[in-house]
Amino acid sequence: MGGKKTEILQFPTDGGQTIELPVGLIIGDEPGPEAVITAGIHAGEFCSELAAIKLLHELTPADVKGSVKIITMCNTAAFETGAFTPVFADENNLNRCFPGQIKGNYNDVLAAKIFDEIKGADYHIDLHGSGAQERSVPFAAYHRGRRGELNDRSHEMAYYFGMPNIMITETEGRWSDKGCCYSSVYENIGIPSVLFQTGGLNAASAEAVRIHIDGVKNVMRRLGSLRGNQQPVGRPQIFENMEKVRASKRGIYYRRVRVGDMVKRGQMIGLLTDYFGTVIEKFIAPVTGKVLYMTESSSLQEKGFVAAIGVSFGK
């Protein structure tokens, strides 16, 4: 017989901090694949964390085949401080630190511990939501490497999640995915791994939470982890990597497009003024594609993020 349990794993670091990972495990009544779901790698991704918690409550051993491990909140310190990274950590992005290392800064150690929990699984799903100043279209992203069968399996997961947009990323692509959790799982563990993102503005909307839950369950049905038949999905738009647009100066941002808009290379997508309203920079789309996520803030710092444009397939 299967069962369900929860535990907060604790790990000391050389810097004197304590890493906490809240982990739930559901063991099915029947044999099947081992799945790992992670959420909340970044602060403010509330829809992903609440979806992971709700999944933990909704899934039962009678429903599950094999096992499902859910890390409901990968970055508890960031969540509790409300900062993008913990206040005592180096100013870096946790999702650029994988596979991590035991001897390193806080994020390096945290990434290594998360990685340890993924090892041994048959597949991995990483749930995300846009942060405090960003809005995102629902999209899936997976890493394309040199293993054809693994590429196909990752694409299968992305497809059956049912997102209307799928972005394929590479280590040497326009936007390198080196150090991201999903790409590192592919390259270092050798199992299919997909990132799913929706929502924005730190909002844990019921719609965004449900998109995550329904998508995860459909992938699990497809891969034999959950009883029932997979649900049909629509035909997604496929994007070959993405281009990020950033400001070269600081000032006041005025957007000229919205998230989800299709843009053409050379099109103005926004502009920046100084504090007297004089235009000091125009933001031009570097590629033809779709605005997958973008800032909604009127304030931009030097090198501040403006938009991420998915590159239309074949362009």
Rosetta blueprint (number, residue, H / E / L):
1 M L
2 G L
3 G E
4 K E
5 K E
6 T E
7 E E
8 I E
9 L E
10 Q E
11 F E
12 P E
13 T L
14 D L
15 G L
16 G L
17 Q L
18 T E
19 I E
20 E E
21 L E
22 P E
23 V E
24 G E
25 L E
26 I E
27 I E
28 G L
29 D L
30 E E
31 P E
32 G E
33 P E
34 E E
35 A E
36 V E
37 I E
38 T E
39 A E
40 G L
41 I L
42 H L
43 A L
44 G L
45 E L
46 F H
47 C H
48 S H
49 E H
50 L H
51 A H
52 A H
53 I H
54 K H
55 L H
56 L H
57 H H
58 E H
59 L L
60 T L
61 P L
62 A L
63 D L
64 V E
65 K E
66 G E
67 S E
68 V E
69 K E
70 I E
71 I E
72 T L
73 M L
74 C L
75 N L
76 T H
77 A H
78 A H
79 F H
80 E H
81 T H
82 G L
83 A L
84 F L
85 T L
86 P L
87 V L
88 F L
89 A L
90 D L
91 E L
92 N L
93 N L
94 L H
95 N H
96 R H
97 C L
98 F L
99 P L
100 G L
101 Q L
102 I L
103 K L
104 G L
105 N L
106 Y H
107 N H
108 D H
109 V H
110 L H
111 A H
112 A H
113 K H
114 I H
115 F H
116 D H
117 E H
118 I H
119 K L
120 G L
121 A L
122 D L
123 Y E
124 H E
125 I E
126 D E
127 L E
128 H E
129 G E
130 S L
131 G L
132 A L
133 Q L
134 E E
135 R E
136 S E
137 V E
138 P E
139 F E
140 A E
141 A E
142 Y E
143 H E
144 R L
145 G L
146 R L
147 R L
148 G H
149 E H
150 L H
151 N H
152 D H
153 R H
154 S H
155 H H
156 E H
157 M H
158 A H
159 Y H
160 Y H
161 F H
162 G L
163 M L
164 P L
165 N E
166 I E
167 M E
168 I E
169 T E
170 E E
171 T L
172 E L
173 G L
174 R L
175 W L
176 S E
177 D L
178 K L
179 G L
180 C L
181 C H
182 Y H
183 S H
184 S H
185 V H
186 Y H
187 E H
188 N H
189 I H
190 G L
191 I L
192 P L
193 S E
194 V E
195 L E
196 F E
197 Q E
198 T E
199 G E
200 G E
201 L L
202 N L
203 A E
204 A L
205 S L
206 A H
207 E H
208 A H
209 V H
210 R H
211 I H
212 H H
213 I H
214 D H
215 G H
216 V H
217 K H
218 N H
219 V H
220 M H
221 R H
222 R H
223 L L
224 G L
225 S L
226 L E
227 R L
228 G L
229 N L
230 Q L
231 Q L
232 P L
233 V L
234 G L
235 R L
236 P L
237 Q E
238 I E
239 F E
240 E E
241 N E
242 M E
243 E E
244 K E
245 V E
246 R E
247 A L
248 S L
249 K L
250 R L
251 G E
252 I E
253 Y E
254 Y E
255 R E
256 R L
257 V L
258 R L
259 V L
260 G L
261 D L
262 M E
263 V E
264 K L
265 R L
266 G L
267 Q L
268 M E
269 I E
270 G E
271 L E
272 L E
273 T E
274 D L
275 Y L
276 F L
277 G L
278 T L
279 V E
280 I E
281 E E
282 K E
283 F E
284 I E
285 A L
286 P L
287 V L
288 T L
289 G E
290 K E
291 V E
292 L E
293 Y E
294 M E
295 T E
296 E L
297 S L
298 S L
299 S E
300 L E
301 Q L
302 E L
303 K L
304 G L
305 F E
306 V E
307 A E
308 A E
309 I E
310 G E
311 V E
312 S E
313 F L
314 G L
315 K L
